[in-house]
């Protein structure tokens, strides 16, 4: 027994020494290098799991991004409003209403069948089929399609024609900015193989093998396997029409942000997906910057955080009072350590439509009190600030916002719910104040968020002037003139203050130096040249 | 005994039925409309309605329960809202890894705890006893996630002895040694907490036995100390321990949610969390049921073991 205790003692001593060594060794840790990655496998870290893999009904951003590895779209937007050909060699219109798509004749499905105009027509009709559950509102401006992007039962999209094997023509309801049409139809819809999908009955489509374990695809990579909540495995498509990818294998690894930071250091992740679906915590940025062999890049993102005002409960004066009472700089400086921009309108610095000349919304408690004095609002009426869990910075910002509002005399109570609960309450207008984000699209049309009939008008905005401007902006076909209209729109939002823009957190883009390629400044277009990425 | 078991089984079935009804109510009454989670943020009311219909959410609650129960009896657990895949397939994929992780952890924990607990009790109030109880106190107090992160940092990132997570290397199916290699860190984390608890139970149970008359008799008879401790002491001390082992069995299924997440273990714990966040009713129902069955089964098993280990209990039955 004595011997045993001695062994125990030596075990504990060794254990303590290891832990102590590790603790005193933090400097060494910072210079540790992330060089364990292999040359033929790319590991991409994402923090949001892929749920439904259906290429026509994937609701999560991470799924839609991952699908672009194995399904191609007609076009790719490589930077805002810059369209590059993918399946479509050209995508043109002469009158902003009639469009002609010319397909790349070299494009083939992984089973060797050519990708034809029939596939495009089939996919668009599938999206518009009222019997099929599909994501997005990409087709709403096509003839014969309603505001939910659906056809009458049993009909097909009129004027959508496969002229020959490589030519498709279609027509929109009215003349529109071609950039809008290219973004909606060209970059969002993953073209499906007609000869495979049409054999599946519509009501069995949702969970079918064709979608969840696709073997006939068009993208640079082929789908190998998805282990739910764990990883998605891909391999290079050796018949890819834009060149065989140089990196043979890709693993999309799903993990928490903390794990992602660790894996980037050990080489278990070559890059993070960033773009809001592969994020590490702000507090890990510095650690990452000190790791040899990793490069860290911070760039403007497209998600904008807001305080949603319930416009039915607060008049314009009270809304303006709140907007001037909140010190948004402290949120960015203290909580985000400067890794964000304060936003003054709905668009972020990444968007070409952000009006750079717009005056900032001033932090001015005195002005706030003046607005309060103009209104007959009962300041003792408690205001509920609804905060969804899941985004740490946003949860913390609620405390600062509460303090600021109380400093000018409001009575504020914070309530925290999990995300699904807040979403339901926000949709039904069952809240006073709500902290939520909007992923701003490249096209400036924000009618669904700010229009009185908008599907995501959680703020219950009913403003004829805003509606008129939004309609004018949508109907204008010229990009330059649209920019002017949306400048006016941003100014009007400041005057009306239906919602308070807060900040847009920078995208944290990290990659191993062994990778040539990776995330672009315009995140959504990053995969355009993935076939040319290499690992050293 | 047989009659007793049949009775227990029948009661178990009724309890299970009640559990399905109650958990169906609780899950469905939880705030948050699942349909809103499976459409795009700009979805129209018509799109939402279509999703609700496809998920079967547009019917009244009781009808939905009846529907669910009918399918359940036929062995159909329904379709996951999030993946649109059969729930049973998803569960089967996840049960194995959790079972492996928790089973190994429990065995390792007992192998550590029982000898240490006994030794600690025998050497009561010696410095070894203080060291063991002190360390086990530490083990109980350190949260799993913290210990997990320290282990990953020290043994995976710094020393590179073990992988940071997962069940096997990506791209390989995982041989036996590879599995073991991946198991060591998470098992150590879970085993630390369980054994730290267990040591204290074993120790106090042993000390209690030492005060019993029959041990004094054994001593007086002049038996060897080893004989006293092992044949008379440990065997009797283990009876209350069976209860604790019984309560551990459901953990085989429930898993260690936090540890699974930290070590990227593809088990049920991770699925539970993601299903709650995704309001994936059918998956949640299935997981709840599985846990309920595990608890009922474990209780039954404990009673049987108890009866086997302690003749007094058997005699009382009759």
Interface residues (C-beta under 8 A of the other chain):
Chain A: X1 X4 X5 X8 X12 X18 X19 X22 X25 X29 X32 X41 X43 X49 X51 X52 X53 X54 X59 X130 X133 X135 X136 X137 X146 X147 X148 X149 X150 X206 X207 X212 X227 X228 X229 X230 X231 X233 X249 X251 X253 X255 X256 X258 X259 X262 X263 X265 X266 X268 X417 X418 X419 X420 X421 X423 X424 X425 X427 X438 X439 X448 X449 X454 X455 X456
Chain B: X30 X31 X32 X33 X34 X36 X37 X38 X39 X40 X41 X42 X43 X44 X45 X46 X47 X50 X51 X54 X79 X82 X83 X84 X85 X86 X90 X93 X119 X128 X131 X135 X149 X150 X152 X153 X154 X156 X157 X158 X159 X160 X163 X164 X165 X166 X170 X171 X261 X262 X264 X266 X270 X271 X274 X276 X277 X278 X279
